[in-house]
């Protein structure tokens, strides 16, 4: 879980990091294409009621230490 989101429907839902979800599916044995398809067709695109979570692509700025100067 990455946080929560209060959208224009005036209720809070859990916000998941889409990339981390794909990473977990790959670690469980799927290739990356299968993992993205699974997320799109069966997870992110599913409506599971009023508490349906949201998914976001989280962009992180690289740390300066990781840059090759």
HUGIRA-V291694 format. One record per backbone hydrogen bond with DSSP energy under -0.5 kcal/mol. CO is the residue of the C=O (numbers start at 1). NH is the residue of the N-H. E is the energy in kcal/mol with one decimal. If there is no record, write none. Layout:
co: <CO & CO>
nh: <NH & NH>
e: <E & E>
//
This chain:
co: <3 & 5 & 5 & 7 & 11 & 13 & 14 & 14 & 15 & 15 & 16 & 16 & 17 & 18 & 19 & 20 & 21 & 22 & 23 & 24 & 25 & 26 & 31 & 32 & 33 & 34 & 35 & 36 & 37 & 38 & 38 & 39 & 39 & 39 & 40 & 43 & 46 & 49 & 54 & 56 & 56 & 57 & 58 & 63 & 64 & 67>
nh: <15 & 7 & 13 & 10 & 7 & 5 & 16 & 54 & 2 & 3 & 18 & 56 & 21 & 22 & 23 & 24 & 25 & 26 & 27 & 28 & 30 & 29 & 35 & 36 & 37 & 38 & 39 & 40 & 41 & 42 & 43 & 43 & 44 & 45 & 45 & 46 & 48 & 52 & 16 & 18 & 58 & 59 & 60 & 66 & 67 & 69>
e: <-2.6 & -0.7 & -1.9 & -1.5 & -0.9 & -2.3 & -0.5 & -2.9 & -2.9 & -1.2 & -0.8 & -2.4 & -1.9 & -2.3 & -2.4 & -2.1 & -1.9 & -2.3 & -2.4 & -1.4 & -2.0 & -1.8 & -2.4 & -2.2 & -2.4 & -2.7 & -2.3 & -2.6 & -2.8 & -2.3 & -0.7 & -1.1 & -3.1 & -0.7 & -0.5 & -1.2 & -0.6 & -1.7 & -2.9 & -2.7 & -0.7 & -0.6 & -0.5 & -1.1 & -1.1 & -1.0>
//
